[in-house]
Amino acid sequence: MREESYSLPSAQPLTEAYIRREDERVAALYGYHAGAEEDWETRLKQLGQNSSKRADAAQLARVLRAYNEAAHAAPEVFDSIAAIASGAPVVVGGQQAGLWTGPLLVIHKAVSIIGAAKSASKQLGQTVVPVFWIAGEDHDWDEANHAYVITTEQELRKLSAARPDGGRTSVSRTRIEDDKWDQLLEELEQALPSSEFKPVMLEELRQMSRRARSLSDFFASILSHLFGKHGLVLLDADDAEIRQLEAPMFKTIIERNDELERSYQYSAGQIKELGYALQADVTSGSANLFIFNTANGEERTLLHKKDDVFQDRKGLLSLTKSELLSVAEEQPTRLSNNVLTRPIMQDYLFPVLATVLGPGEIAYWALTGEAFRTLGMEMPIIVPRMSYSLIEGTVAKHMDKYELSFGDVMTCFEERKGQWLKQQDGLSIEEQFAEARESFEEQYKPLLALATSVQPSLAKLGDTNLQKIIEQINYMSAKTVDAFNKQFEASTRQLDRIHLSIKPLGKPQERVLNMTAYWNRYSLSWLEKLLEAPYSRTGGHEIVYL
């Protein structure tokens, strides 16, 4: 299998400093480092010493078993769950549910979780279970409801589902009816090119949709289908049974809310002092918890504190600490974590050896270190997720034809495209027009001086006349170049296909394209190539040729 690596900057200075160990001061924000083998041994030992502080492993396994059965999990998944019941450590990572899994980076996250768990199992000589945390409690519908695919006409098309009527509740609680699934699958069928694998893929997706009440359900079924044989365990953060297990930690977060707030502010101050920007809001008076407001269609509402009372921003919903503690004990399904308390909850549920995070996540997890310590816990090992670019055979052939490297496409595509077209111009069209323009200006200037000497007021008219003639020469030059370039429309389409495939919307492929395009063309062989590609605990970008 042909592969190569490429350095793809993350645009997150704090993340880069952690991964590359370029700033030794950053180490204190995270504790462990994914690239240090001894840290994996140390973290495993620490997990064994603190098992009594976590949720009951047998009860957690029971909940996971029921959820994964509903997602039609493979036998390997239930082997993983049995290991969790016996106290096995896990590597966990997650993402919000997206339509047909959303952008490719979601697939890359799952591949990275599996890779990290295998790597840790090999080093430690024991089972380490891969776990995917579906952030079904999130309520950002516009982030979850769409998928981008490249059509038969080599155009990028966005397929999306409108939010059903009702409050802004979680994605997992937003019901999708069967006719909407049918409509979306019909749109997908029309958008994707014909292939030998298309009918089977669509039928499998159709069967999954029949048992899906929400985007999260559909998401779980697809991940189960794609990664079940690799033992990837799934959970939905908004699962009612999971919420019951989380009740004790919700109570702790409420009881020690002021301490936690000071912890987040302390870490935020450290990060700023080191010269890095914050990647999550640390707001004074925030409880860092959401509540599902039953009086408003289960709208997911962020809680704030004022005089020991928890309320929404407008003060329309108000609960005393005692009342909120009762909610945590009796109705934990009404509570939900935010980005700063979710890491703590994750570590309470599981013996988390390591967590796989994207660049932005690594940056904001730096805010949680002091909060972990405040609760007598410890941040797990932070593992940067791998990223990949899938290069199809036709695209690779075109890249060779036009002598384009992957780096050229990512950094200077338009320039290289323009250079190639210019090289085809044996007539030197632009140069000839430039020479004519310069020659005209030289001959016209003495005439302009002559006119001005006869009548000074003609100077302005002469300048205007000169500019109009120059504009007409430039216009004719551009039209001639366009006419010439039309001879190379086939080449232009090939060049544009390269860019669309590798850097759609001017972004890395993984942030835009949906995996159904590759499933449609290659069945699941493309996924196997990702799983077989080189893996690194410190992340990286691999180019995988299909």
C-alpha positions as CSV (number, residue, x, y, z in Angstrom):
1,M,0.0,0.0,0.0
2,R,1.4,3.4,-1.0
3,E,1.5,5.9,1.8
4,E,3.5,9.0,2.8
5,S,3.5,11.4,5.7
6,Y,2.9,15.1,5.6
7,S,3.3,17.8,8.2
8,L,-0.1,19.4,8.6
9,P,0.0,22.3,11.1
10,S,-2.9,22.4,13.6
11,A,-3.3,26.2,13.9
12,Q,-3.3,25.7,17.6
13,P,0.0,26.9,19.2
14,L,-0.8,25.3,22.6
15,T,-1.5,22.0,20.9
16,E,1.7,22.1,18.9
17,A,3.7,23.0,22.0
18,Y,2.2,20.0,23.8
19,I,2.8,17.5,20.9
20,R,6.3,18.7,20.0
21,R,7.4,19.5,23.6
22,E,8.6,22.8,22.3
23,D,7.7,24.7,25.4
24,E,8.6,22.9,28.6
25,R,6.3,25.1,30.6
26,V,3.3,23.5,28.9
27,A,4.0,20.1,30.4
28,A,2.6,21.3,33.8
29,L,-0.8,21.9,32.1
30,Y,-1.2,18.3,31.0
31,G,1.0,16.1,33.3
32,Y,1.5,13.0,31.1
33,H,2.8,13.0,27.5
34,A,1.6,10.5,24.9
35,G,5.1,10.1,23.5
36,A,6.6,9.0,26.8
37,E,6.3,5.2,27.2
38,E,6.9,5.4,30.9
39,D,3.9,7.6,31.3
40,W,1.6,4.8,30.1
41,E,3.0,2.5,32.8
42,T,2.6,5.2,35.5
43,R,-1.0,6.1,34.4
44,L,-2.0,2.4,34.5
45,K,-0.7,2.0,38.0
46,Q,-2.5,5.2,39.1
47,L,-5.8,3.8,37.7
48,G,-5.4,0.6,39.7
49,Q,-5.0,2.7,42.9
50,N,-8.2,4.7,42.4
51,S,-10.7,2.2,41.2
52,S,-13.0,2.8,44.2
53,K,-13.5,6.4,43.1
54,R,-15.2,5.5,39.8
55,A,-18.6,4.2,38.8
56,D,-19.2,0.5,39.3
57,A,-17.6,-1.4,36.3
58,A,-20.2,-4.2,36.3
59,Q,-23.1,-1.7,36.2
60,L,-21.4,0.3,33.5
61,A,-20.9,-2.9,31.4
62,R,-24.6,-3.7,31.8
63,V,-25.5,-0.3,30.3
64,L,-22.9,-0.5,27.5
65,R,-24.1,-4.0,26.6
66,A,-27.7,-2.8,26.2
67,Y,-26.7,0.2,24.1
68,N,-24.4,-1.7,21.8
69,E,-27.0,-4.5,21.3
70,A,-29.4,-1.8,20.0
71,A,-26.7,-0.7,17.6
72,H,-26.3,-4.3,16.3
73,A,-22.7,-4.6,17.6
74,A,-20.3,-7.3,16.5
75,P,-19.2,-10.1,19.0
76,E,-15.8,-8.4,19.4
77,V,-17.6,-5.4,21.0
78,F,-19.2,-7.6,23.7
79,D,-15.7,-9.1,24.4
80,S,-14.5,-5.5,24.9
81,I,-17.4,-4.8,27.3
82,A,-16.7,-8.0,29.3
83,A,-13.1,-6.7,29.7
84,I,-14.5,-3.4,31.0
85,A,-16.6,-5.3,33.5
86,S,-13.4,-6.9,34.7
87,G,-11.7,-3.5,35.2
88,A,-9.8,-3.2,31.9
89,P,-8.5,0.3,31.2
90,V,-9.8,2.2,28.1
91,V,-8.7,4.6,25.5
92,V,-11.7,7.0,24.8
93,G,-12.4,9.7,22.4
94,G,-15.6,11.1,20.9
95,Q,-17.5,13.5,18.7
96,Q,-20.9,14.9,18.2
97,A,-23.1,12.7,16.0
98,G,-23.3,13.8,12.4
99,L,-25.3,12.9,9.3
100,W,-23.8,9.6,8.0
101,T,-21.0,10.3,10.5
102,G,-20.3,13.9,9.3
103,P,-16.8,14.9,8.1
104,L,-14.1,12.3,7.7
105,L,-12.3,13.5,10.8
106,V,-14.9,11.5,12.8
107,I,-13.7,8.4,11.1
108,H,-10.1,9.4,11.8
109,K,-11.0,9.8,15.5
110,A,-12.3,6.3,15.6
111,V,-9.3,4.9,13.8
112,S,-7.0,6.7,16.2
113,I,-8.9,5.4,19.3
114,I,-8.5,1.8,18.0
115,G,-4.8,2.5,17.1
116,A,-4.0,3.9,20.5
117,A,-5.7,1.0,22.3
118,K,-3.8,-1.6,20.3
119,S,-0.5,0.2,20.8
120,A,-1.2,0.4,24.6
121,S,-2.3,-3.2,24.8
122,K,0.9,-4.3,23.1
123,Q,3.2,-2.2,25.4
124,L,1.3,-3.0,28.7
125,G,0.7,-6.7,28.0
126,Q,-3.0,-6.5,28.8
127,T,-6.3,-5.6,27.1
128,V,-7.0,-1.9,26.6
129,V,-10.5,-1.3,25.3
130,P,-11.3,1.4,22.6
131,V,-14.4,3.4,23.5
132,F,-16.2,6.0,21.3
133,W,-18.1,8.6,23.3
134,I,-21.0,9.9,21.2
135,A,-21.7,13.5,22.4
136,G,-25.4,13.1,21.9
137,E,-26.1,15.7,24.6
138,D,-24.9,18.5,22.4
139,H,-27.6,20.7,20.9
140,D,-25.8,22.4,18.0
141,W,-28.1,21.0,15.3
142,D,-26.5,22.9,12.4
143,E,-23.2,21.3,13.2
144,A,-24.6,17.8,13.2
145,N,-27.3,17.8,10.4
146,H,-25.3,17.8,7.2
147,A,-22.8,16.0,5.0
148,Y,-20.8,17.1,2.0
149,V,-20.3,14.7,-1.0
150,I,-18.8,15.1,-4.4
151,T,-21.3,14.4,-7.1
152,T,-21.1,12.7,-10.5
153,E,-20.6,16.2,-12.0
154,Q,-17.6,16.7,-9.8
155,E,-19.4,19.3,-7.7
156,L,-19.5,19.6,-3.9
157,R,-23.0,19.2,-2.6
158,K,-24.3,19.7,0.9
159,L,-27.1,17.4,2.0
160,S,-28.8,18.4,5.2
161,A,-31.7,17.7,7.5
162,A,-33.8,20.6,8.8
163,R,-34.4,20.7,12.6
164,P,-37.8,19.2,13.5
165,D,-40.2,21.5,15.2
166,G,-39.6,21.9,19.0
167,G,-37.1,23.3,21.5
168,R,-33.3,23.3,21.1
169,T,-32.9,20.1,22.9
170,S,-30.0,17.6,22.4
171,V,-29.3,15.9,19.1
172,S,-30.1,12.5,20.8
173,R,-33.6,13.8,21.9
174,T,-34.5,15.3,18.5
175,R,-36.7,12.7,16.8
176,I,-36.3,12.1,13.1
177,E,-39.3,10.4,11.3
178,D,-38.9,7.6,8.8
179,D,-40.0,9.7,5.8
180,K,-37.2,12.2,6.5
181,W,-34.6,9.4,6.5
182,D,-36.1,8.2,3.2
183,Q,-35.8,11.7,1.7
184,L,-32.2,12.1,2.8
185,L,-31.2,8.7,1.5
186,E,-32.9,9.5,-1.8
187,E,-30.9,12.7,-2.0
188,L,-27.7,10.8,-1.3
189,E,-28.5,8.2,-4.0
190,Q,-29.0,11.0,-6.5
191,A,-25.9,12.8,-5.6
192,L,-23.4,9.9,-5.6
193,P,-22.0,8.4,-8.8
194,S,-23.2,4.9,-9.8
195,S,-21.0,2.1,-8.6
196,E,-21.1,-1.6,-8.1
197,F,-21.2,-1.1,-4.3
198,K,-23.8,1.7,-4.2
199,P,-27.0,-0.5,-4.0
200,V,-25.6,-2.5,-1.1
201,M,-24.4,0.6,0.8
202,L,-27.8,2.3,0.4
203,E,-29.7,-0.7,1.5
204,E,-27.5,-1.1,4.6
205,L,-28.1,2.6,5.4
206,R,-31.8,2.2,4.8
207,Q,-31.9,-0.8,7.3
208,M,-30.0,1.3,9.9
209,S,-32.5,4.2,9.4
210,R,-35.4,1.9,10.2
211,R,-34.2,1.5,13.8
212,A,-32.9,5.0,14.2
213,R,-35.0,7.6,16.2
214,S,-32.4,10.3,16.0
215,L,-29.1,11.3,14.3
216,S,-27.3,9.8,17.3
217,D,-29.0,6.4,16.8
218,F,-28.1,6.4,13.1
219,F,-24.5,7.5,13.9
220,A,-24.1,4.7,16.4
221,S,-25.4,2.1,13.9
222,I,-22.9,3.2,11.2
223,L,-20.0,3.2,13.6
224,S,-21.0,-0.2,14.8
225,H,-21.1,-1.5,11.3
226,L,-17.7,0.1,10.3
227,F,-15.7,-0.7,13.5
228,G,-17.5,-3.5,15.4
229,K,-15.0,-6.2,14.4
230,H,-12.3,-4.0,16.0
231,G,-14.0,-4.1,19.3
232,L,-14.9,-0.4,19.4
233,V,-17.4,0.1,22.3
234,L,-20.0,2.9,21.8
235,L,-21.9,5.0,24.3
236,D,-24.2,8.0,24.0
237,A,-23.6,10.6,26.6
238,D,-27.3,11.4,26.6
239,D,-28.3,7.7,27.3
240,A,-30.7,7.7,30.3
241,E,-29.0,4.7,31.8
242,I,-25.6,6.4,31.6
243,R,-27.1,9.4,33.3
244,Q,-28.2,7.3,36.2
245,L,-24.6,6.1,36.7
246,E,-23.3,9.7,36.5
247,A,-25.6,10.9,39.3
248,P,-22.9,10.8,42.1
249,M,-20.5,12.8,40.0
250,F,-23.2,15.4,39.1
251,K,-23.8,15.8,42.8
252,T,-20.0,16.3,43.4
253,I,-19.9,18.9,40.6
254,I,-22.8,20.8,42.1
255,E,-21.6,20.6,45.7
256,R,-18.0,21.7,44.8
257,N,-19.1,24.1,42.0
258,D,-17.4,27.1,43.4
259,E,-14.1,25.2,43.9
260,L,-14.3,24.0,40.3
261,E,-15.0,27.4,39.0
262,R,-11.8,28.7,40.8
263,S,-9.9,25.8,39.3
264,Y,-10.9,26.6,35.7
265,Q,-10.1,30.3,36.3
266,Y,-6.7,29.3,37.8
267,S,-5.8,27.2,34.7
268,A,-7.1,29.9,32.4
269,G,-4.7,32.3,34.2
270,Q,-1.8,29.9,33.7
271,I,-2.5,29.5,30.0
272,K,-2.7,33.3,29.5
273,E,0.5,33.8,31.5
274,L,2.3,31.4,29.2
275,G,1.1,33.5,26.2
276,Y,-1.5,31.2,24.8
277,A,-5.1,32.0,23.8
278,L,-8.0,30.2,25.6
279,Q,-9.9,27.8,23.4
280,A,-13.0,27.6,25.7
281,D,-14.9,30.2,27.6
282,V,-14.2,30.4,31.3
283,T,-17.0,32.6,32.5
284,S,-17.4,34.0,36.0
285,G,-20.5,32.6,37.6
286,S,-20.9,29.7,35.2
287,A,-21.9,26.4,36.7
288,N,-20.4,24.5,33.7
289,L,-23.5,22.4,33.6
290,F,-26.6,22.3,31.4
291,I,-30.2,21.4,32.5
292,F,-32.9,20.2,30.2
293,N,-35.7,22.7,30.9
294,T,-38.9,20.6,31.0
295,A,-41.0,23.7,30.9
296,N,-39.6,24.7,27.5
297,G,-39.6,21.6,25.3
298,E,-36.5,20.1,27.1
299,E,-34.4,22.9,25.8
300,R,-30.8,22.4,26.8
301,T,-30.0,25.4,29.0
302,L,-26.7,26.5,30.5
303,L,-26.8,27.2,34.2
304,H,-25.2,30.2,35.9
305,K,-24.8,31.0,39.6
306,K,-26.0,34.0,41.5
307,D,-26.1,34.1,45.3
308,D,-25.9,30.3,45.6
309,V,-28.9,30.0,43.2
310,F,-28.5,28.2,39.8
311,Q,-30.4,29.8,37.0
312,D,-30.5,30.4,33.3
313,R,-29.1,33.6,31.8
314,K,-32.5,35.4,31.9
315,G,-33.4,34.2,35.4
316,L,-36.6,32.5,34.2
317,L,-35.4,29.1,35.5
318,S,-34.1,29.2,39.1
319,L,-33.0,26.4,41.4
320,T,-31.3,26.5,44.8
321,K,-28.3,24.3,45.4
322,S,-30.5,21.9,47.4
323,E,-33.0,21.7,44.6
324,L,-30.4,21.1,42.0
325,L,-28.8,18.3,44.1
326,S,-32.3,16.7,44.3
327,V,-32.4,16.8,40.5
328,A,-29.0,15.1,40.3
329,E,-30.2,12.3,42.6
330,E,-33.7,11.8,41.4
331,Q,-33.7,13.1,37.8
332,P,-30.1,12.9,36.5
333,T,-31.4,12.7,32.9
334,R,-32.2,16.4,33.2
335,L,-28.5,17.3,33.6
336,S,-25.7,17.5,31.1
337,N,-22.0,18.4,31.1
338,N,-20.3,21.2,29.2
339,V,-16.9,21.0,27.6
340,L,-15.1,21.6,30.9
341,T,-17.0,19.1,33.1
342,R,-17.3,16.4,30.4
343,P,-13.6,15.3,30.9
344,I,-14.2,14.8,34.6
345,M,-17.4,12.8,34.0
346,Q,-15.6,10.7,31.4
347,D,-12.9,9.9,34.0
348,Y,-15.5,9.0,36.6
349,L,-17.3,6.5,34.4
350,F,-14.2,4.7,33.0
351,P,-10.6,3.9,34.0
352,V,-9.4,6.2,31.2
353,L,-5.8,5.3,30.4
354,A,-5.7,7.9,27.6
355,T,-8.1,10.1,25.6
356,V,-7.8,10.8,21.9
357,L,-8.4,14.4,21.0
358,G,-8.3,16.8,18.1
359,P,-6.2,19.9,18.0
360,G,-8.9,22.2,19.4
361,E,-9.8,19.7,22.1
362,I,-6.2,19.4,23.2
363,A,-6.0,23.2,23.6
364,Y,-9.1,23.5,25.8
365,W,-8.4,20.4,27.9
366,A,-5.5,22.4,29.3
367,L,-8.2,24.3,31.2
368,T,-9.2,21.1,33.1
369,G,-5.9,20.1,34.9
370,E,-6.5,22.0,38.1
371,A,-10.2,20.8,38.2
372,F,-9.1,17.2,38.1
373,R,-6.7,17.8,41.0
374,T,-9.4,19.6,43.0
375,L,-11.5,16.5,42.9
376,G,-8.6,14.2,43.7
377,M,-8.4,13.0,40.1
378,E,-5.8,13.1,37.4
379,M,-5.9,14.1,33.8
380,P,-5.4,11.1,31.6
381,I,-2.8,10.9,28.8
382,I,-3.7,13.2,26.0
383,V,-3.3,11.4,22.6
384,P,-3.5,13.6,19.4
385,R,-5.7,12.0,16.9
386,M,-4.3,11.0,13.6
387,S,-5.4,12.7,10.4
388,Y,-5.4,11.3,6.9
389,S,-5.9,12.3,3.3
390,L,-7.4,9.8,0.9
391,I,-6.1,10.0,-2.6
392,E,-8.0,8.2,-5.3
393,G,-6.3,6.6,-8.2
394,T,-7.5,9.0,-10.8
395,V,-6.6,12.0,-8.7
396,A,-3.1,10.5,-8.1
397,K,-2.7,10.0,-11.8
398,H,-3.6,13.6,-12.5
399,M,-1.2,14.9,-9.8
400,D,1.6,13.0,-11.5
401,K,0.5,14.4,-14.9
402,Y,0.7,18.0,-13.7
403,E,3.7,17.3,-11.5
404,L,1.8,18.4,-8.3
405,S,2.8,17.2,-4.9
406,F,0.4,16.9,-2.0
407,G,2.1,19.9,-0.5
408,D,1.5,21.9,-3.7
409,V,-2.2,21.2,-3.5
410,M,-2.4,22.2,0.1
411,T,-0.3,25.4,0.0
412,C,0.0,26.9,-3.5
413,F,-2.5,25.2,-5.8
414,E,-3.8,28.3,-7.7
415,E,-0.3,29.5,-8.3
416,R,0.8,26.1,-9.7
417,K,-2.3,25.8,-11.8
418,G,-1.7,29.3,-13.2
419,Q,2.0,28.4,-13.9
420,W,0.9,25.3,-15.8
421,L,-1.5,27.2,-18.0
422,K,1.1,29.9,-18.6
423,Q,3.6,27.3,-19.7
424,Q,1.2,26.1,-22.4
425,D,1.1,29.7,-23.9
426,G,3.5,29.5,-26.8
427,L,2.1,32.7,-28.1
428,S,3.2,34.7,-25.0
429,I,-0.2,36.5,-25.1
430,E,0.1,38.4,-21.8
431,E,3.7,39.5,-22.7
432,Q,2.7,40.7,-26.2
433,F,-0.2,42.7,-24.8
434,A,2.0,44.2,-22.1
435,E,4.5,45.3,-24.7
436,A,1.8,46.9,-26.7
437,R,0.5,48.7,-23.6
438,E,3.9,50.0,-22.8
439,S,4.6,51.1,-26.4
440,F,1.2,52.9,-26.6
441,E,1.9,54.8,-23.3
442,E,5.3,55.9,-24.6
443,Q,3.8,57.2,-27.8
444,Y,0.8,58.8,-26.2
445,K,2.6,60.8,-23.5
446,P,4.2,63.3,-26.0
447,L,0.8,63.8,-27.5
448,L,-0.7,64.5,-24.1
449,A,2.1,67.0,-23.4
450,L,1.4,68.7,-26.8
451,A,-2.3,69.0,-26.0
452,T,-1.6,70.4,-22.6
453,S,0.7,73.0,-24.0
454,V,-2.0,74.2,-26.4
455,Q,-4.7,74.3,-23.6
456,P,-3.7,73.3,-20.0
457,S,-7.3,72.2,-19.2
458,L,-6.9,69.3,-21.6
459,A,-4.5,67.6,-19.2
460,K,-7.3,66.0,-17.1
461,L,-9.2,64.9,-20.3
462,G,-6.0,63.4,-21.7
463,D,-5.4,61.4,-18.5
464,T,-8.9,60.0,-18.6
465,N,-8.6,59.1,-22.2
466,L,-5.3,57.3,-21.6
467,Q,-6.8,55.2,-18.8
468,K,-9.8,54.3,-20.9
469,I,-7.6,53.0,-23.7
470,I,-5.3,51.1,-21.2
471,E,-8.5,49.5,-19.8
472,Q,-9.6,48.4,-23.2
473,I,-6.1,46.9,-23.9
474,N,-6.3,45.0,-20.6
475,Y,-9.9,43.9,-21.4
476,M,-8.8,42.5,-24.8
477,S,-5.8,40.8,-23.2
478,A,-8.0,39.1,-20.6
479,K,-10.5,37.9,-23.2
480,T,-7.7,36.6,-25.4
481,V,-6.2,34.7,-22.5
482,D,-9.6,33.2,-21.6
483,A,-10.2,32.1,-25.2
484,F,-6.8,30.5,-25.2
485,N,-7.4,28.7,-21.9
486,K,-10.6,27.3,-23.1
487,Q,-8.5,25.0,-25.3
488,F,-7.4,23.4,-22.0
489,E,-10.8,23.0,-20.4
490,A,-10.3,19.3,-19.9
491,S,-7.0,19.9,-18.1
492,T,-8.5,22.6,-16.0
493,R,-11.3,20.2,-14.9
494,Q,-8.7,17.6,-14.0
495,L,-6.7,20.2,-12.0
496,D,-9.9,21.4,-10.2
497,R,-10.8,17.8,-9.4
498,I,-7.5,17.4,-7.6
499,H,-8.2,20.4,-5.5
500,L,-11.8,19.5,-4.8
501,S,-10.8,16.0,-3.7
502,I,-7.9,17.1,-1.4
503,K,-8.8,20.6,-0.3
504,P,-12.6,21.2,-0.7
505,L,-13.8,24.6,0.3
506,G,-10.2,25.5,0.9
507,K,-10.0,23.2,3.9
508,P,-8.3,19.8,4.6
509,Q,-10.4,17.0,3.1
510,E,-11.1,15.6,6.6
511,R,-13.0,18.7,7.7
512,V,-15.5,18.6,4.8
513,L,-16.0,15.4,2.9
514,N,-18.3,12.6,4.1
515,M,-17.1,9.0,4.1
516,T,-20.1,7.7,2.0
517,A,-18.3,8.8,-1.2
518,Y,-15.5,6.3,-0.5
519,W,-17.8,3.6,0.8
520,N,-19.8,4.0,-2.5
521,R,-16.7,3.6,-4.7
522,Y,-14.6,1.1,-2.7
523,S,-16.9,-0.7,-0.3
524,L,-15.0,-0.8,3.0
525,S,-11.5,-1.4,1.6
526,W,-10.7,2.3,2.0
527,L,-11.4,2.0,5.7
528,E,-9.1,-1.0,6.0
529,K,-6.3,1.0,4.4
530,L,-6.8,3.7,7.1
531,L,-6.6,1.1,9.8
532,E,-3.5,-0.4,8.3
533,A,-1.8,3.0,7.8
534,P,1.1,3.9,10.1
535,Y,0.0,5.0,13.6
536,S,1.7,7.3,16.0
537,R,0.8,8.1,19.6
538,T,1.8,11.7,19.0
539,G,-0.4,12.1,15.9
540,G,0.5,13.1,12.4
541,H,-0.9,13.2,8.9
542,E,-0.8,10.2,6.6
543,I,-1.5,10.3,2.9
544,V,-3.2,7.1,1.9
545,Y,-3.5,6.2,-1.8
546,L,-6.6,4.1,-2.7
